[in-house]
Structure formats: C-alpha cells, structure tokens
Amino acid sequence: MVPVVVVKLGAEGAMAQRGGNRFVSSATTVDVVDPVGAGDSFDAGFLHQFLRGGDLQSSLTAGNVTAALSTTRAGGTEAFRDSEYRNRFLQNHRQDRVVWNL
C-alpha cells in the first residue's frame, strides 16, 4: 500500500525500500558539533533530489549529505545560512548523481 519507505539510520546512513528493492546509503562522516536538525535536514535533502526526478539511491545520498552538513554547526540550521560554507561543503561532498541546484 506504501510505494516507498525511507528509514534514517543515524550514523549508519539511511535505507529505502520500494517493492522488493532495497537501497542503502552510508552516512557522510563529519566532525559533529550539534545533531539538532539532522533528521529534518535529511528529509529536505532527500526530497530536494527525489522531487526533481532523482532515483532512490541519489536521493538517500543527498539526504545523508545535508544531514551531515546540518551537524557541522550549532543550532540546526546555521550551517545552511552561510552560503559560502554551505556551497563549499556540498561541493566537497559532491556525489555524481546528486543535483544541488545552488
């Protein structure tokens, strides 16, 4: 009845299931300053990619990267406010199949 299920696995990354197909993406390793907002940031990154036509694998990766970015500064959204920092982080953690539209 549910076509896609996505599960966040914290430091283990994330997984998605569609029918009999399971997709897994490892977490992006960073020095964590504050984990507040990582889940919401994952959701935003996943949806950003998925709603633009990304497949489940690239969408999971996008979610993991944005969750990791969120944890690198205190306060949940501070890492996203500094556009130079954000763009550099996303470029350094670029994955071939992820489209950021910065």
C-alpha positions in Angstrom: 0.0 0.0 0.0 3.0 2.3 0.6 5.1 2.6 -2.6 8.3 3.8 -0.9 9.6 3.6 2.7 12.6 5.6 3.8 14.3 4.9 7.1 17.0 7.1 8.7 19.7 5.1 10.4 21.7 7.8 12.2 25.4 7.2 12.0 24.7 4.1 9.8 23.2 6.3 7.0 19.7 5.5 5.5 17.8 3.0 3.6 14.8 2.9 1.3 12.5 0.1 0.1 10.3 0.1 -2.9 8.7 -3.2 -3.5 11.3 -5.9 -3.3 14.2 -3.5 -4.0 16.2 -2.1 -1.1 18.6 0.8 -1.3 21.2 1.7 1.3 23.4 4.8 1.6 26.2 5.3 4.1 26.3 8.3 6.4 28.6 11.2 5.5 31.4 11.4 8.0 32.0 14.8 9.6 33.0 16.2 13.0 29.7 16.7 14.6 29.1 20.0 16.5 25.3 19.7 17.1 23.0 16.9 15.9 19.8 19.0 16.3 18.1 19.3 13.0 19.9 16.5 11.2 16.7 14.5 10.7 14.8 17.4 9.2 17.9 18.3 7.1 18.0 14.7 5.8 14.3 14.9 4.8 14.9 18.2 3.0 17.9 16.8 1.1 16.1 13.6 0.2 13.0 15.4 -1.0 15.1 18.0 -2.9 16.6 15.3 -5.0 13.6 12.9 -5.2 11.1 15.5 -6.3 13.5 16.6 -9.1 13.4 13.1 -10.5 16.3 11.6 -8.6 16.4 7.9 -8.1 16.2 6.5 -4.6 20.0 5.9 -4.3 20.9 9.5 -5.2 18.1 10.8 -3.0 19.3 8.9 0.0 22.8 10.2 -0.6 21.5 13.8 -0.9 19.7 13.3 2.4 22.8 12.0 4.2 24.9 14.9 2.9 22.5 17.6 4.0 22.1 15.9 7.4 25.8 15.8 7.8 26.1 19.5 6.8 23.5 20.4 9.4 25.5 18.8 12.2 28.7 20.8 11.5 27.4 24.0 13.2 25.3 24.6 16.3 21.6 25.3 16.1 20.2 23.0 13.4 20.1 25.5 10.5 23.3 27.6 11.0 25.4 25.6 8.5 22.9 26.4 5.8 22.8 30.2 6.5 26.4 30.8 5.4 26.1 30.3 1.6 29.9 30.1 1.0 30.3 27.5 3.7 27.3 25.5 2.5 28.3 25.6 -1.1 31.9 24.5 -0.3 30.7 21.7 1.9 28.3 20.4 -0.8 31.0 20.7 -3.4 33.5 18.8 -1.2 30.9 16.1 -0.6 29.6 16.0 -4.1 28.2 12.8 -5.5 28.0 12.3 -9.2 24.2 11.5 -9.3 23.1 14.3 -6.8 22.0 17.6 -8.3 22.1 20.5 -5.8 20.7 23.5 -7.8 22.6 26.0 -5.7 
